[in-house]
Amino acid sequence: MAAASAERVGIIFVSHSEKIATGLVELARQMAPTVRLVAAGGTDSGGIGTSFEKISAGIIAANGGVGVVIICDLGSAILTAETARDFLEEAEQDQVRIVDAPLVEGGVAAAVAAETGGGLDEVVAAAQSALHVMSKATLATEPSASSGVSRTVILVNKDGLHARPAAEFVNLASTFSVPITVNGMDAGSLLSIMSLGLTRGSSVQLTSTDPAAGPAINALADLLESGFGEK
């Protein structure tokens, strides 16, 4: 496992279940290997509930200097997280954000945003994007590239764009400054990409309205055609 980076926003998963929080860290670690990911689930004795002490310790462990995002499963978890934040010094409180977002989808999206170097506001926005990505997916269309560039490829890896290759794809997309869509969805959004449900044999249209996006389109297309080592 890669060493955690002091230059990336940390993520804390707060769940009433210790197993759920630990499992989410394990899941997110597959897509964000260098982010400080902390599980703060269950009570101090491992029962169902939340722990002020676990969350407080998690804030310290997750903060590498650029802030921490806390994602909770239920309302009472948010209250416990808010109490833990209130006990911090004022300057430290400013570096801790508690996000009302789906624990799994929001947490994974936040972790990937942190892995790609997103700042505190960007990581928060990524987590919140989980609230509306699914509804947008039903409206996605394959846009015309008449004013830009486009390339269509066929997915060849056996499991399609599941979590790990989708994260690899989004990480690469985030290195380009040009706007790119995948079958009408933002190429830089993990949840948007995964919501498309692209399986082996799916047609994938990469499109940009920027005429200078050719190299970026080709790099992403080549990655898709490589099969992510899963052929």
Helices and strands as residue ranges (DSSP letters): E 10-15, H 18-29, E 37-41, H 52-62, E 68-72, H 75-86, H 90-93, E 96-99, H 103-115, H 120-128, G 129-131, H 133-137, E 149-154, H 163-173, E 181-182, E 185-186, H 190-195, E 203-208, G 211-213, H 214-226, G 227-229
